[in-house]
Amino acid sequence: MGALLLCAGCYSPAAVIPGEPFVPPAEWRSWWVEMKACAHRAGEFEAVRWVQAPDLGPRVLGRWAWRHAIYVTPFVVRVNLKAVVQHEMLHDLLGVDVPYGAPHPAEFARCGV
């Protein structure tokens, strides 16, 4: 199996990604709390707009867009893929976009996502 990307470019603020908004599983709220503690950042789970998007690109499971939008594939939702969800949560908490192929901030390695 080839490598899967947690995010690809982790997305541009100007991008429009087709998808369906959804209410995340209750468990994701606890994952948000874990990421806030690990990153030493404040942020409101309710501020995030969750979108299920079937086509994020080849081998891409999640993307983040500026101003609290997290896009995940239906597969991520179906199997409750914590690493992908927390990776995108951390983008939101840090408010950082990462160009494709560029290194992520140190918090990603420290938090294991």
WOVENNOR-V69170 format. One record per residue. N is the residue number from 1. SS is DSSP state (H for helix, E for strand, C for the rest). PSI is psi in whole degrees, -180 to 180 (* if undefined). BURIAL is b if it has 24 or more other C-alpha atoms within 12 Angstrom, else e. Layout:
[[N | SS | PSI | BURIAL] [N | SS | PSI | BURIAL]]
This chain:
[[1 | C | 134 | e] [2 | C | 166 | e] [3 | C | 143 | e] [4 | C | 142 | e] [5 | E | 132 | b] [6 | C | -41 | b] [7 | C | 156 | b] [8 | C | 102 | b] [9 | C | -11 | b] [10 | C | 5 | b] [11 | C | 156 | b] [12 | C | 143 | e] [13 | C | -23 | e] [14 | C | -7 | e] [15 | C | 145 | e] [16 | C | 121 | e] [17 | C | 122 | b] [18 | C | 142 | e] [19 | C | -179 | e] [20 | E | 123 | e] [21 | E | 148 | e] [22 | C | 162 | e] [23 | C | 122 | e] [24 | C | 155 | b] [25 | C | 149 | e] [26 | C | -35 | e] [27 | H | -29 | e] [28 | H | -27 | b] [29 | H | -41 | e] [30 | H | -33 | e] [31 | H | -36 | b] [32 | H | -45 | b] [33 | H | -42 | e] [34 | H | -44 | b] [35 | H | -39 | b] [36 | H | -44 | b] [37 | H | -44 | e] [38 | H | -42 | b] [39 | H | -10 | b] [40 | C | 46 | e] [41 | C | 154 | e] [42 | C | 153 | e] [43 | C | 151 | b] [44 | C | 121 | e] [45 | H | -39 | b] [46 | H | -20 | e] [47 | H | -18 | e] [48 | C | 134 | b] [49 | E | 116 | b] [50 | E | 130 | b] [51 | E | 131 | b] [52 | E | 117 | b] [53 | C | 117 | b] [54 | C | -23 | b] [55 | C | 90 | e] [56 | C | -5 | b] [57 | C | 166 | e] [58 | C | 125 | e] [59 | C | 21 | e] [60 | E | 129 | b] [61 | C | -20 | b] [62 | E | 154 | b] [63 | E | 152 | b] [64 | E | 142 | b] [65 | E | 147 | b] [66 | C | 144 | b] [67 | C | 47 | b] [68 | C | 43 | b] [69 | E | 125 | b] [70 | E | 126 | b] [71 | E | 131 | b] [72 | E | 155 | b] [73 | C | 160 | b] [74 | H | -33 | b] [75 | H | -44 | e] [76 | H | -42 | b] [77 | H | -46 | b] [78 | H | -42 | e] [79 | H | 1 | e] [80 | C | 57 | e] [81 | C | 92 | b] [82 | H | -44 | b] [83 | H | -42 | b] [84 | H | -47 | b] [85 | H | -47 | b] [86 | H | -34 | b] [87 | H | -48 | b] [88 | H | -35 | b] [89 | H | -41 | b] [90 | H | -38 | b] [91 | H | -44 | b] [92 | H | -45 | b] [93 | H | -37 | b] [94 | H | -21 | b] [95 | C | 35 | b] [96 | C | 138 | b] [97 | C | 143 | b] [98 | C | 118 | b] [99 | C | 148 | e] [100 | C | 128 | e] [101 | C | -12 | e] [102 | C | 153 | e] [103 | C | 146 | e] [104 | C | 158 | b] [105 | C | 158 | e] [106 | H | -28 | e] [107 | H | -31 | b] [108 | H | -45 | b] [109 | H | -43 | e] [110 | H | -37 | e] [111 | C | -1 | b] [112 | C | 26 | e] [113 | C | * | b]]
